[in-house]
């Protein structure tokens, strides 16, 4: 398994000068077994020389609107690092996680970061586009490499993230382009766009509009930024119903998406729905809206699903069954595991280079050419310009309630070899004609 890096236009193996620099980092030099020639390794914040322990930070929404997904991501990371540590760690270095609950709140995210920043070498998970954008300047000032659970289209660009963000998979924008390609292949001629009022929603909306222009779809209701936590959904639902559009594209959280779908259908909307990855959680098949998701909804995806026999998935599932035999299946486990794969390879490179300071980890990430997830997601490349390396593939799944219930529904556990989240593959990982044609030279949604 290879690693990912923060977006960077350097060639593989180069040592670019990081854009983010910190003059306050203290470090210690030591010899470390496994580094090139045992030449001596420089260690900084989050690295305990005596115990050979590396501490990584986790800024996770464990009690907010994305809690169910983020909790599974974090637990998969725990299992991943336990497995690596049991196998000898990284050249003898053990990795530990320091976890903080951000509650999907920007101020809490920043407070938690300020608490962790003096204790950790890097951040292996940070939930949310808005929170990460607000904290970005702090990350850059600290040389803090971060793997975000955010797929904002700005992360591949050094002028946006200072090479700090280690993005994975495609982005909200190109995902939406592929989603529009799918609906037009299903016969759609018109589309509603309904999104959160944040970078996630507006980035996805920009992609949906690019796709609609490319394929000639009429936009019935442009609800870009029309959805907000605690906001009134009746106008949104009414606009969907009145539009008469064939399909509605959603980029919101699972709970609000369920309210919108249920409300629109209740008041007579006859179209279908497709959602950006964060819009769906398989636990919706346990809800009153389960039949609607079974018959009306399609799910865009960055990764494969629980039960898929890809080698990377098989490795993850075996480890999760040993650690949490009574847990229910979750596709979010794959996201967490893959983040561990990425961070491990970055740290391995840093150790081999003899530099476990934050600037050393940043340089190691920036010099890593690609990540191979063993088929659990498309191989991600980082050499060249963002337009050359950006991942353009996504998959499409459809929730299958009968399959989910036949496997035991809410009562199933991952110990069951037939356990499933109920998602059935409709289209393999594909880069649509529109996504391939798109010139990716700047973020789809700017932050200014």
C-alpha positions as CSV (number, residue, x, y, z in Angstrom):
1,X,0.0,0.0,0.0
2,X,1.3,3.4,-1.0
3,X,0.5,6.8,0.5
4,X,-1.2,10.0,-0.4
5,X,0.1,13.5,0.0
6,X,-1.1,17.0,0.3
7,X,-1.8,18.4,-3.2
8,X,1.5,19.3,-4.8
9,X,2.8,19.9,-8.3
10,X,6.2,18.4,-7.6
11,X,7.4,15.3,-9.3
12,X,7.5,12.0,-7.2
13,X,10.6,11.8,-5.1
14,X,11.4,15.6,-5.2
15,X,11.9,17.5,-2.0
16,X,9.8,20.7,-2.6
17,X,10.1,23.5,-0.2
18,X,6.9,23.5,1.8
19,X,4.8,26.6,1.6
20,X,3.9,26.3,5.3
21,X,6.8,26.9,7.7
22,X,7.0,27.2,11.4
23,X,9.8,28.9,13.4
24,X,8.6,27.6,16.8
25,X,9.0,23.9,16.3
26,X,11.4,22.3,18.7
27,X,13.2,19.1,17.8
28,X,15.5,16.4,19.0
29,X,18.0,14.3,16.9
30,X,18.3,10.6,17.6
31,X,19.4,7.4,16.0
32,X,16.5,5.2,14.8
33,X,16.7,1.6,13.7
34,X,15.2,1.2,10.2
35,X,16.1,4.7,8.9
36,X,18.5,5.0,6.0
37,X,21.9,3.9,7.4
38,X,20.7,4.7,11.0
39,X,21.9,8.2,10.2
40,X,19.9,9.9,13.0
41,X,16.4,11.1,13.1
42,X,15.1,14.5,14.0
43,X,11.9,14.4,16.2
44,X,9.5,17.2,17.1
45,X,6.1,17.8,18.6
46,X,4.0,14.7,19.1
47,X,7.1,12.4,19.0
48,X,8.3,10.7,22.2
49,X,11.9,9.7,21.6
50,X,12.2,7.5,24.7
51,X,9.2,5.4,24.1
52,X,9.4,5.6,20.3
53,X,5.8,6.8,20.1
54,X,4.2,9.0,17.5
55,X,0.9,10.8,18.5
56,X,-1.6,11.8,15.8
57,X,-4.6,14.0,16.4
58,X,-8.2,13.3,15.5
59,X,-10.7,16.1,15.2
60,X,-14.0,14.2,14.7
61,X,-17.7,15.1,14.8
62,X,-18.7,12.4,17.4
63,X,-21.9,14.1,18.5
64,X,-23.1,16.3,15.7
65,X,-24.8,15.9,12.4
66,X,-22.2,13.6,10.9
67,X,-21.5,11.7,14.1
68,X,-22.6,8.2,13.0
69,X,-20.3,8.3,10.0
70,X,-17.4,10.0,11.7
71,X,-17.5,7.6,14.7
72,X,-17.1,4.6,12.3
73,X,-14.3,6.4,10.5
74,X,-12.4,7.0,13.8
75,X,-12.9,3.4,15.1
76,X,-11.6,2.0,11.8
77,X,-8.5,4.2,12.3
78,X,-8.1,2.9,15.8
79,X,-8.2,-0.7,14.5
80,X,-5.8,0.1,11.7
81,X,-3.1,1.5,14.0
82,X,-3.6,-1.3,16.6
83,X,-2.9,-3.7,13.8
84,X,0.2,-1.8,12.6
85,X,1.5,-1.5,16.2
86,X,1.0,-5.2,16.8
87,X,3.1,-5.9,13.7
88,X,6.0,-3.8,14.9
89,X,4.8,-0.3,14.1
90,X,6.7,2.0,11.8
91,X,10.3,0.9,12.0
92,X,9.7,0.2,15.7
93,X,7.6,3.4,16.3
94,X,4.2,3.0,17.8
95,X,1.4,5.3,16.7
96,X,-1.3,6.5,19.1
97,X,-4.4,8.6,18.5
98,X,-5.5,11.6,20.6
99,X,-9.2,12.1,19.8
100,X,-11.3,15.2,20.3
101,X,-15.1,15.6,19.6
102,X,-15.7,18.7,17.5
103,X,-19.5,18.3,17.5
104,X,-19.5,19.6,13.9
105,X,-19.1,23.0,15.3
106,X,-16.5,25.4,13.9
107,X,-15.6,27.1,17.2
108,X,-15.4,23.7,19.0
109,X,-13.2,22.4,16.1
110,X,-10.8,25.3,16.6
111,X,-10.8,25.0,20.4
112,X,-10.0,21.3,20.1
113,X,-7.3,21.9,17.6
114,X,-5.7,24.5,19.9
115,X,-5.7,21.8,22.6
116,X,-4.2,19.1,20.4
117,X,-1.6,21.2,18.5
118,X,1.0,21.0,21.3
119,X,0.6,17.3,21.6
120,X,0.5,15.8,18.1
121,X,2.7,15.4,15.0
122,X,-0.1,15.5,12.4
123,X,-3.9,15.2,12.2
124,X,-5.1,11.9,10.7
125,X,-8.8,12.9,10.6
126,X,-10.6,16.2,10.7
127,X,-14.4,16.3,10.0
128,X,-16.1,18.9,7.9
129,X,-15.3,21.4,5.1
130,X,-16.4,24.5,6.9
131,X,-14.4,23.7,10.1
132,X,-11.3,22.8,8.1
133,X,-11.5,25.9,6.0
134,X,-11.8,28.1,9.1
135,X,-8.8,26.2,10.8
136,X,-6.7,26.2,7.7
137,X,-4.5,29.2,8.6
138,X,-3.7,27.6,11.9
139,X,-2.8,24.4,10.3
140,X,-0.5,26.2,7.9
141,X,1.2,28.2,10.6
142,X,1.9,25.0,12.5
143,X,3.1,22.9,9.5
144,X,0.3,20.5,10.5
145,X,-0.4,17.9,7.9
146,X,-4.1,17.1,8.0
147,X,-6.2,14.3,6.4
148,X,-9.7,16.0,6.1
149,X,-13.0,14.2,6.0
150,X,-13.9,16.9,3.5
151,X,-13.7,16.7,-0.3
152,X,-13.6,20.4,-1.1
153,X,-12.3,21.0,-4.6
154,X,-9.7,23.5,-3.3
155,X,-7.6,21.0,-1.5
156,X,-5.6,19.9,-4.5
157,X,-4.3,23.5,-5.0
158,X,-1.2,24.6,-3.1
159,X,-2.4,28.3,-3.3
160,X,-5.4,27.3,-1.3
161,X,-4.1,24.8,1.3
162,X,-0.3,25.5,1.4
163,X,0.2,21.8,0.7
164,X,-1.1,21.0,4.2
165,X,-4.3,19.0,3.3
166,X,-3.8,15.4,2.4
167,X,-7.0,15.0,0.3
168,X,-8.3,11.6,-0.7
169,X,-10.6,10.5,-3.5
170,X,-12.3,12.9,-5.9
171,X,-14.0,16.2,-4.8
172,X,-17.6,17.3,-4.3
173,X,-17.5,19.2,-7.6
174,X,-16.4,16.3,-9.9
175,X,-18.5,13.9,-7.9
176,X,-21.5,16.0,-8.9
177,X,-20.5,16.1,-12.5
178,X,-20.5,12.3,-12.5
179,X,-23.8,12.2,-10.8
180,X,-25.4,14.4,-13.5
181,X,-23.8,12.1,-16.1
182,X,-25.5,9.1,-14.4
183,X,-29.0,10.7,-14.3
184,X,-28.8,11.8,-17.9
185,X,-27.9,8.2,-18.8
186,X,-31.1,7.2,-17.0
187,X,-33.1,9.5,-19.2
188,X,-33.2,12.7,-17.2
189,X,-33.8,16.0,-19.0
190,X,-34.2,18.2,-16.0
191,X,-32.6,18.5,-12.6
192,X,-33.1,20.2,-9.2
193,X,-30.0,21.2,-7.2
194,X,-30.5,21.3,-3.5
195,X,-27.5,21.8,-1.2
196,X,-26.2,23.0,2.1
197,X,-25.2,26.6,2.5
198,X,-21.5,26.0,3.0
199,X,-18.4,25.1,1.0
200,X,-19.5,21.4,0.7
201,X,-22.9,22.3,-0.7
202,X,-21.8,25.2,-3.0
203,X,-18.8,23.1,-4.4
204,X,-21.2,20.3,-5.2
205,X,-23.7,22.7,-6.7
206,X,-21.0,24.1,-9.0
207,X,-20.3,20.6,-10.3
208,X,-24.0,19.8,-10.8
209,X,-24.2,23.0,-13.0
210,X,-21.1,22.1,-15.0
211,X,-22.6,18.6,-15.6
212,X,-26.1,20.1,-16.5
213,X,-24.5,22.5,-19.0
214,X,-22.4,19.7,-20.6
215,X,-25.4,17.4,-21.1
216,X,-28.0,20.0,-21.7
217,X,-30.2,19.3,-18.7
218,X,-32.6,22.0,-17.6
219,X,-32.3,23.1,-14.0
220,X,-35.8,23.2,-12.6
221,X,-35.0,24.5,-9.1
222,X,-31.6,26.0,-8.2
223,X,-31.6,25.5,-4.5
224,X,-27.8,26.1,-4.1
225,X,-27.2,26.9,-0.4
226,X,-30.9,26.6,0.4
227,X,-30.4,24.1,3.3
228,X,-29.1,25.0,6.7
229,X,-29.1,23.3,10.1
230,X,-32.2,24.5,12.0
231,X,-33.5,26.2,8.9
232,X,-37.0,26.0,7.4
233,X,-37.2,23.2,4.8
234,X,-40.8,23.9,3.6
235,X,-39.8,26.3,0.9
236,X,-37.2,23.9,-0.4
237,X,-39.6,21.0,-0.4
238,X,-42.3,23.1,-2.1
239,X,-39.8,24.3,-4.8
240,X,-38.9,20.7,-5.6
241,X,-42.5,19.7,-5.9
242,X,-43.4,22.6,-8.1
243,X,-40.4,22.2,-10.4
244,X,-41.6,19.0,-12.1
245,X,-37.9,18.1,-12.7
246,X,-37.0,14.4,-13.4
247,X,-34.3,14.2,-10.7
248,X,-33.1,16.1,-7.7
249,X,-29.4,16.3,-6.7
250,X,-28.8,16.5,-2.9
251,X,-25.7,17.7,-1.1
252,X,-26.6,17.9,2.6
253,X,-26.3,15.7,5.6
254,X,-28.2,12.4,5.9
255,X,-30.9,13.6,8.4
256,X,-31.8,16.7,6.4
257,X,-31.7,14.8,3.2
258,X,-34.3,12.3,4.6
259,X,-36.6,15.2,5.6
260,X,-36.4,16.7,2.2
261,X,-37.0,13.4,0.3
262,X,-39.9,12.4,2.6
263,X,-41.5,15.9,2.4
264,X,-41.2,16.2,-1.4
265,X,-42.7,12.7,-2.0
266,X,-45.5,13.4,0.5
267,X,-46.5,16.5,-1.4
268,X,-46.5,14.9,-4.8
269,X,-43.0,14.9,-6.2
270,X,-42.6,12.0,-8.7
271,X,-39.0,12.4,-9.6
272,X,-35.9,10.5,-8.3
273,X,-33.0,11.6,-6.1
274,X,-29.2,11.2,-6.2
275,X,-27.1,12.3,-3.3
276,X,-23.4,13.3,-2.8
277,X,-21.5,10.9,-0.6
278,X,-22.1,12.8,2.7
279,X,-25.8,12.9,2.0
280,X,-26.3,9.2,2.7
281,X,-25.9,6.9,5.7
282,X,-27.0,3.2,5.4
283,X,-28.7,3.6,8.8
284,X,-31.5,5.4,6.9
285,X,-32.7,1.9,5.9
286,X,-33.7,1.6,9.6
287,X,-35.8,4.8,9.4
288,X,-39.3,5.6,8.4
289,X,-37.9,6.8,5.0
290,X,-36.4,3.3,4.2
291,X,-38.8,2.5,1.4
292,X,-38.2,5.9,-0.2
293,X,-34.5,5.3,-0.2
294,X,-35.1,1.9,-1.7
295,X,-37.3,3.1,-4.6
296,X,-36.3,6.7,-5.2
297,X,-32.6,7.3,-4.2
298,X,-29.2,6.6,-5.7
299,X,-26.0,7.1,-3.8
300,X,-22.8,8.5,-5.2
301,X,-19.7,7.0,-3.6
302,X,-15.9,7.6,-3.3
303,X,-15.2,4.1,-1.9
304,X,-16.6,0.6,-2.3
305,X,-19.0,-0.9,0.3
306,X,-18.8,-3.4,3.2
307,X,-18.7,-6.9,1.7
308,X,-16.9,-6.0,-1.5
309,X,-14.1,-8.5,-2.1
310,X,-11.4,-6.0,-3.1
311,X,-8.1,-7.0,-1.4
312,X,-7.9,-3.7,0.5
313,X,-11.5,-4.3,1.7
314,X,-10.9,-7.9,2.7
315,X,-7.9,-6.8,4.9
316,X,-10.0,-4.1,6.6
317,X,-13.0,-6.4,7.2
318,X,-10.9,-9.1,8.8
319,X,-9.4,-6.7,11.2
320,X,-12.7,-5.0,12.1
321,X,-14.3,-8.4,12.7
322,X,-11.6,-9.2,15.2
323,X,-11.8,-5.9,17.0
324,X,-15.5,-5.2,16.9
325,X,-17.4,-8.5,16.2
326,X,-20.7,-7.2,17.4
327,X,-20.7,-3.9,15.4
328,X,-23.0,-3.4,12.5
329,X,-21.5,-3.0,9.1
330,X,-20.6,0.4,7.9
331,X,-19.1,1.7,4.6
332,X,-17.5,4.5,6.7
333,X,-15.0,1.9,8.1
334,X,-13.4,1.9,4.6
335,X,-12.8,5.7,4.8
336,X,-11.2,5.4,8.2
337,X,-9.0,2.5,7.2
338,X,-7.8,4.2,4.0
339,X,-6.9,7.3,6.0
340,X,-4.7,5.0,8.1
341,X,-3.1,3.6,5.0
342,X,-2.3,7.1,3.8
343,X,-0.8,8.4,7.0
344,X,1.2,5.2,7.6
345,X,3.0,5.6,4.3
346,X,3.7,9.3,4.8
347,X,5.2,8.5,8.2
348,X,7.2,5.6,6.8
349,X,8.7,8.0,4.3
350,X,9.4,10.6,7.0
351,X,11.2,8.0,9.1
352,X,13.3,6.8,6.2
353,X,14.2,10.4,5.5
354,X,15.2,10.8,9.1
355,X,12.8,13.7,9.9
356,X,9.8,13.2,12.2
357,X,9.3,16.9,12.7
358,X,6.1,18.5,11.3
359,X,8.1,20.1,8.4
360,X,9.6,16.7,7.8
361,X,6.2,15.0,7.6
362,X,5.0,17.8,5.3
363,X,8.0,17.2,3.0
364,X,7.4,13.4,3.1
365,X,3.7,13.9,2.1
366,X,4.6,16.3,-0.7
367,X,7.1,13.8,-2.2
368,X,4.8,10.8,-2.2
369,X,3.4,10.0,-5.7
370,X,0.3,8.0,-5.2
371,X,-1.9,5.9,-2.9
372,X,-3.2,2.4,-3.7
373,X,-6.1,1.4,-1.6
374,X,-6.2,-2.2,-2.8
375,X,-9.3,-1.7,-4.9
376,X,-11.3,-0.3,-2.1
377,X,-11.2,3.1,-3.9
378,X,-9.6,4.3,-7.1
379,X,-5.8,4.7,-7.0
380,X,-5.0,8.3,-6.3
381,X,-2.1,10.0,-8.0
382,X,-0.5,13.3,-7.0
383,X,2.4,13.9,-9.5
384,X,2.1,16.8,-11.9
385,X,-0.6,19.6,-11.8
386,X,-4.0,19.2,-10.1
387,X,-5.6,18.9,-13.6
388,X,-3.3,15.9,-14.2
389,X,-3.6,14.1,-10.9
390,X,-7.1,14.8,-9.6
391,X,-9.2,11.7,-9.2
392,X,-12.2,11.9,-11.5
393,X,-13.9,8.5,-10.8
394,X,-16.9,7.8,-8.6
395,X,-19.2,4.9,-8.3
396,X,-23.0,4.8,-8.1
397,X,-24.9,2.5,-5.6
398,X,-28.6,2.0,-4.9
399,X,-30.0,1.1,-1.5
400,X,-31.7,-2.3,-1.5
401,X,-34.0,-2.6,1.4
402,X,-34.9,-6.3,0.7
403,X,-31.3,-7.3,0.6
404,X,-30.6,-5.3,3.8
405,X,-33.5,-6.9,5.7
406,X,-32.7,-10.4,4.5
407,X,-29.2,-10.0,6.0
408,X,-30.7,-9.1,9.4
409,X,-31.3,-5.4,9.0
410,X,-30.4,-3.4,12.1
411,X,-29.7,-6.6,14.0
412,X,-26.8,-7.9,11.8
413,X,-23.2,-7.7,12.9
414,X,-20.0,-7.7,10.9
415,X,-19.2,-11.2,12.2
416,X,-21.9,-12.4,9.8
417,X,-20.2,-13.3,6.5
418,X,-23.3,-12.0,4.6
419,X,-23.5,-8.7,6.5
420,X,-24.3,-5.8,4.2
421,X,-25.1,-2.1,4.3
422,X,-27.7,-2.8,1.6
423,X,-26.0,-0.8,-1.1
424,X,-26.0,-2.5,-4.6
425,X,-23.5,-1.4,-7.2
426,X,-25.2,0.2,-10.2
427,X,-22.2,1.7,-11.9
428,X,-18.5,0.9,-11.4
429,X,-16.0,3.6,-10.6
430,X,-16.2,5.7,-13.7
431,X,-14.9,9.1,-14.9
432,X,-17.7,10.5,-17.0
433,X,-17.2,12.2,-20.3
434,X,-18.0,15.5,-18.7
435,X,-15.5,14.9,-15.8
436,X,-12.8,13.9,-18.2
437,X,-13.4,17.0,-20.3
438,X,-13.4,19.4,-17.3
439,X,-10.3,21.6,-17.0
440,X,-9.4,21.4,-13.3
441,X,-7.3,24.5,-12.9
442,X,-9.0,26.2,-9.9
443,X,-11.5,25.3,-7.2
444,X,-15.1,25.0,-8.5
445,X,-16.2,27.1,-5.5
446,X,-13.8,29.9,-4.4
447,X,-13.5,30.9,-0.8
448,X,-13.3,34.7,-1.4
